[in-house]
Amino acid sequence: MDPYSHEGELLNIHTAFHSGAYQQVIDFDTSSFSSSNALPVRVLKLRSQIALGQAKEVAKELNGENTPDLVAVKLLAEYELGNDVVESAKKLAEQYGSENLTVQLGVGMILSRAGEVEEALALLSKHQGSLDAVALIVQIHLQQNRTDLAAKEAQRARKWAQDSLLVNIAESWVGMREGGEKYQAAFYVFEELAQGTQTQSSHSLAAQAVSELHLGRLPEAEAALQQAITLDPNSADTVANLIALNTLLGKKEETEQLKAQLENADAEHRALADWREKKEEFEKAKAKYTPKFEP
C-alpha cells in the first residue's frame, strides 16, 4: 500500500509537511506507525527541521550515517549551511538515484538550487509515481518561467493521482502564474489549507494572502498575512509579501521597516535580490541620460 494514499498511515503527516506546518510534523505522534514507515517518517521530520532553519542540527545528527535516504538529507542540510556538496550529491545520485525517491528529491533540490536545472529534471524524471517529485518538477519549471511545461506536468499527474492534495497544490501554483479565473481556483485550495487545524501554517496563510492580492481583496490579504506573521514572526516569505501589500496600500514607513526586518530574517531572500537587481538596472539606464533644465 502507498503510505501516502488515502488509506496510508503517513497521509496526515505528509499533508502537514506539504502545507508548511513543519513544527506539527516534528511534533507528530508516530508511535503507532508500522516499522516499515520509520525511515520515511524520520526523513519528513528531518526535512521539516531543515525548513525551520535547523540544518546545522540535522547535519550533526546524521554525521556518519550511510543509509542513502539519510545521506541525501544530510547533503541537503549541508547545502543549506553553504557547503559545496554538489559533487557528492551527484555521486550519490549515480549510485542510488534510479530507484531511491529520497535521493531523487534531495539531490534534485540541491542541483536545482545550484543552477544545474537540467540535471535536476533528468534525475527527478526517474520517479515512479511520486507526487513529491511531480511537485518539485512543477516548481523548477515555474522558476524557469516555463508555465506551459509546469501545467503539462501537473495535468499528467492529475490523470493518475486524481484529487490528491499535492496535485491540487501544484495546479494552484501554476494557476497563480496563468492568472484570470485561475486565481479564484487557487484561492479555494490555499484557503482550505490555511484554515485547516492540521494544515494551517505561515506558508499556507501567505499563499492564501497572495491569491487574495491577485483578486484585489487587500483587506482580506492583510488579515491573512497578519495571522501568518503571528504564527511565525521570522518567516521571510511572509515579510516579503507584507512589503508588497504595504506598497500597494501606500504605507511607505511600514514598508521601509519591513524591508529592514526582511534583511535581518534572510539577507539573501529572492525578493531582496530582485529589488537590488532592478535598482542596479535603473541606475545604469539613468546614467545614460543627462537632465536638461529649461530657464
C-alpha positions as CSV (number, residue, x, y, z in Angstrom):
1,M,0.0,0.0,0.0
2,D,1.2,3.5,-0.8
3,P,1.8,5.1,2.7
4,Y,0.7,8.5,1.3
5,S,-2.6,7.2,-0.2
6,H,-5.9,7.9,1.5
7,E,-5.6,4.6,3.3
8,G,-1.9,5.1,4.2
9,E,-0.8,5.9,7.8
10,L,1.5,8.7,6.6
11,L,-1.2,10.7,4.9
12,N,-1.7,13.2,7.7
13,I,1.9,13.9,8.5
14,H,2.7,14.1,4.7
15,T,-0.2,16.6,4.3
16,A,1.1,18.7,7.2
17,F,4.6,18.7,5.6
18,H,3.3,20.0,2.2
19,S,1.2,22.6,4.0
20,G,4.3,24.0,5.5
21,A,3.2,23.0,9.0
22,Y,6.7,21.9,9.8
23,Q,6.5,22.1,13.6
24,Q,3.4,19.9,13.5
25,V,5.4,17.3,11.5
26,I,8.2,17.3,14.1
27,D,5.7,17.0,17.0
28,F,3.6,14.4,15.2
29,D,3.0,11.3,17.3
30,T,4.2,8.4,15.2
31,S,4.4,5.7,18.0
32,S,1.7,3.7,16.4
33,F,3.2,3.7,12.9
34,S,4.5,0.5,11.4
35,S,8.2,-0.2,11.5
36,S,8.3,-0.1,7.6
37,N,7.5,3.6,7.7
38,A,10.1,4.5,10.3
39,L,12.5,5.8,7.7
40,P,10.1,7.9,5.6
41,V,8.8,9.4,8.9
42,R,12.3,10.3,10.0
43,V,13.0,11.8,6.6
44,L,9.9,14.1,6.8
45,K,10.8,15.2,10.4
46,L,14.4,15.9,9.4
47,R,13.4,17.9,6.3
48,S,11.0,19.8,8.5
49,Q,13.9,20.7,10.8
50,I,15.8,22.0,7.8
51,A,12.9,24.1,6.7
52,L,12.7,25.6,10.1
53,G,16.4,26.7,10.0
54,Q,17.8,23.8,11.9
55,A,20.1,22.5,9.2
56,K,23.1,22.5,11.5
57,E,21.4,20.2,14.0
58,V,20.3,17.9,11.2
59,A,23.8,17.7,9.7
60,K,25.3,16.9,13.1
61,E,22.6,14.2,13.9
62,L,23.3,12.5,10.6
63,N,27.1,12.6,10.8
64,G,28.3,9.1,10.0
65,E,25.1,7.8,8.5
66,N,25.4,5.7,5.4
67,T,21.7,4.9,4.6
68,P,21.2,6.6,1.2
69,D,18.0,8.4,2.3
70,L,19.7,9.9,5.3
71,V,22.8,10.7,3.4
72,A,20.6,12.6,0.9
73,V,19.0,14.6,3.8
74,K,22.5,15.3,5.3
75,L,23.7,16.7,2.0
76,L,20.6,18.9,1.7
77,A,21.3,20.2,5.2
78,E,25.0,20.8,4.4
79,Y,23.9,22.7,1.2
80,E,21.6,24.9,3.3
81,L,24.6,25.7,5.5
82,G,26.5,26.9,2.5
83,N,28.8,23.9,2.0
84,D,29.7,22.8,-1.5
85,V,28.2,19.3,-1.7
86,V,27.1,19.3,-5.4
87,E,29.7,16.7,-6.5
88,S,28.9,14.5,-3.5
89,A,25.2,14.8,-4.3
90,K,25.9,13.7,-7.9
91,K,27.9,10.7,-6.8
92,L,25.0,9.7,-4.5
93,A,22.6,10.0,-7.4
94,E,24.7,7.9,-9.6
95,Q,24.6,5.1,-7.1
96,Y,21.0,5.3,-5.9
97,G,19.1,7.8,-8.0
98,S,17.5,5.4,-10.3
99,E,15.2,4.0,-7.7
100,N,15.5,5.8,-4.3
101,L,12.9,8.6,-4.1
102,T,14.6,10.4,-1.2
103,V,17.8,10.6,-3.1
104,Q,16.0,11.8,-6.2
105,L,14.3,14.6,-4.2
106,G,17.2,15.6,-2.0
107,V,19.8,15.7,-4.9
108,G,17.2,17.2,-7.2
109,M,16.7,20.1,-4.8
110,I,20.4,20.6,-4.4
111,L,21.1,20.6,-8.2
112,S,18.2,22.9,-9.0
113,R,19.3,25.4,-6.3
114,A,22.9,25.2,-7.6
115,G,21.7,26.2,-11.1
116,E,22.1,22.7,-12.6
117,V,18.4,22.6,-13.6
118,E,18.5,20.1,-16.5
119,E,20.4,17.6,-14.4
120,A,17.9,18.0,-11.6
121,L,15.0,17.4,-14.0
122,A,16.7,14.4,-15.5
123,L,17.1,12.8,-12.1
124,L,13.5,13.6,-11.0
125,S,12.1,12.2,-14.2
126,K,13.2,8.8,-12.9
127,H,10.5,8.8,-10.2
128,Q,7.9,6.0,-10.3
129,G,4.6,7.7,-9.5
130,S,5.7,10.2,-6.9
131,L,3.7,13.3,-6.4
132,D,6.6,14.8,-4.3
133,A,8.8,14.5,-7.5
134,V,6.0,16.0,-9.6
135,A,5.6,18.9,-7.3
136,L,9.4,19.6,-7.4
137,I,9.4,19.4,-11.2
138,V,6.5,21.8,-11.4
139,Q,8.4,24.2,-9.1
140,I,11.5,24.0,-11.3
141,H,9.6,24.7,-14.5
142,L,7.9,27.7,-12.8
143,Q,11.3,29.0,-11.8
144,Q,12.4,28.6,-15.5
145,N,9.3,30.7,-16.4
146,R,8.1,27.7,-18.4
147,T,4.5,27.8,-17.2
148,D,3.5,25.6,-20.2
149,L,5.7,22.7,-19.0
150,A,4.6,23.1,-15.4
151,A,1.0,22.9,-16.5
152,K,1.6,19.8,-18.6
153,E,3.4,18.1,-15.7
154,A,0.5,18.8,-13.3
155,Q,-2.1,17.7,-15.9
156,R,-0.3,14.4,-16.4
157,A,-0.2,13.8,-12.6
158,R,-3.9,14.6,-12.4
159,K,-4.7,11.6,-14.6
160,W,-3.2,9.1,-12.2
161,A,-3.4,10.9,-8.9
162,Q,-6.9,12.2,-9.2
163,D,-7.9,14.5,-6.3
164,S,-4.7,14.3,-4.4
165,L,-3.8,17.4,-2.3
166,L,-0.4,17.7,-3.8
167,V,-1.8,17.8,-7.3
168,N,-4.3,20.5,-6.2
169,I,-1.4,22.5,-4.7
170,A,0.8,22.1,-7.9
171,E,-2.1,23.1,-10.1
172,S,-2.7,26.1,-7.9
173,W,1.0,27.2,-8.2
174,V,0.5,27.0,-12.0
175,G,-2.8,28.8,-11.8
176,M,-1.2,31.7,-9.9
177,R,1.1,32.2,-13.0
178,E,-1.7,31.8,-15.5
179,G,-3.9,34.3,-13.8
180,G,-7.5,35.2,-14.7
181,E,-10.1,32.8,-13.2
182,K,-7.3,30.6,-12.0
183,Y,-6.7,33.0,-9.1
184,Q,-10.0,32.1,-7.6
185,A,-9.5,28.4,-8.1
186,A,-6.1,28.7,-6.4
187,F,-7.6,30.7,-3.5
188,Y,-10.0,27.9,-2.7
189,V,-7.2,25.4,-2.4
190,F,-5.0,27.7,-0.3
191,E,-7.9,28.9,1.9
192,E,-8.8,25.3,2.8
193,L,-5.2,24.6,3.8
194,A,-4.8,27.9,5.7
195,Q,-8.0,27.3,7.7
196,G,-7.4,23.6,8.5
197,T,-6.4,22.6,12.0
198,Q,-3.6,20.3,10.8
199,T,-2.6,22.3,7.8
200,Q,-2.6,25.9,9.0
201,S,0.9,27.5,8.8
202,S,2.6,30.7,7.9
203,H,3.2,29.2,4.4
204,S,-0.5,28.3,3.8
205,L,-1.7,31.6,5.1
206,A,0.8,33.5,3.0
207,A,-0.3,31.5,-0.1
208,Q,-4.0,32.4,0.7
209,A,-3.0,36.1,1.1
210,V,-1.1,36.1,-2.3
211,S,-4.2,34.8,-4.1
212,E,-6.3,37.4,-2.3
213,L,-3.9,40.1,-3.5
214,H,-4.3,39.0,-7.1
215,L,-8.1,39.1,-6.6
216,G,-7.8,42.7,-5.4
217,R,-9.0,41.8,-1.9
218,L,-6.4,43.8,0.0
219,P,-8.1,43.8,3.5
220,E,-8.5,40.1,3.4
221,A,-4.9,39.6,2.3
222,E,-3.7,41.8,5.1
223,A,-5.7,39.8,7.7
224,A,-4.2,36.5,6.4
225,L,-0.6,37.9,6.4
226,Q,-1.0,39.3,9.9
227,Q,-2.2,35.9,11.1
228,A,0.8,34.3,9.3
229,I,3.3,36.7,10.9
230,T,1.8,36.0,14.3
231,L,2.4,32.3,13.8
232,D,5.9,32.8,12.6
233,P,7.4,36.3,13.1
234,N,10.7,35.1,11.4
235,S,9.1,33.9,8.1
236,A,10.9,35.8,5.4
237,D,8.3,34.9,2.8
238,T,5.6,36.4,4.9
239,V,7.5,39.6,5.5
240,A,8.2,39.9,1.7
241,N,4.5,39.6,0.9
242,L,3.7,42.1,3.6
243,I,6.1,44.5,1.9
244,A,4.2,44.0,-1.4
245,L,0.9,44.6,0.4
246,N,2.0,47.7,2.2
247,T,3.5,49.1,-1.1
248,L,0.1,48.7,-2.7
249,L,-1.6,50.3,0.3
250,G,0.9,53.3,0.1
251,K,2.3,52.6,3.6
252,K,5.8,53.9,3.0
253,E,7.0,53.9,6.6
254,E,5.8,50.4,7.3
255,T,7.3,49.2,4.0
256,E,10.8,50.5,5.0
257,Q,10.5,48.9,8.4
258,L,9.6,45.6,6.8
259,K,12.5,45.7,4.4
260,A,14.9,46.1,7.3
261,Q,13.1,43.2,9.0
262,L,13.5,41.1,5.8
263,E,17.2,41.9,5.7
264,N,17.5,40.6,9.2
265,A,15.4,37.4,8.5
266,D,17.1,36.5,5.3
267,A,19.6,38.9,3.7
268,E,19.7,36.7,0.6
269,H,16.0,36.4,0.1
270,R,15.0,36.3,-3.6
271,A,12.8,39.4,-3.2
272,L,15.7,41.4,-1.9
273,A,18.0,40.1,-4.7
274,D,15.3,41.0,-7.3
275,W,14.9,44.5,-5.9
276,R,18.7,45.0,-5.9
277,E,19.0,43.8,-9.5
278,K,16.2,46.2,-10.6
279,K,17.8,49.1,-8.8
280,E,21.1,48.4,-10.4
281,E,19.5,48.3,-13.9
282,F,17.6,51.5,-13.2
283,E,20.9,53.3,-12.2
284,K,22.5,52.0,-15.4
285,A,19.7,53.3,-17.5
286,K,19.6,56.6,-15.7
287,A,23.4,57.1,-16.2
288,K,22.8,57.2,-20.0
289,Y,20.8,60.4,-19.8
290,T,21.7,63.9,-18.8
291,P,18.9,66.0,-17.4
292,K,18.2,69.3,-19.1
293,F,16.8,72.3,-17.3
294,E,15.0,75.0,-19.2
295,P,15.5,78.6,-18.0
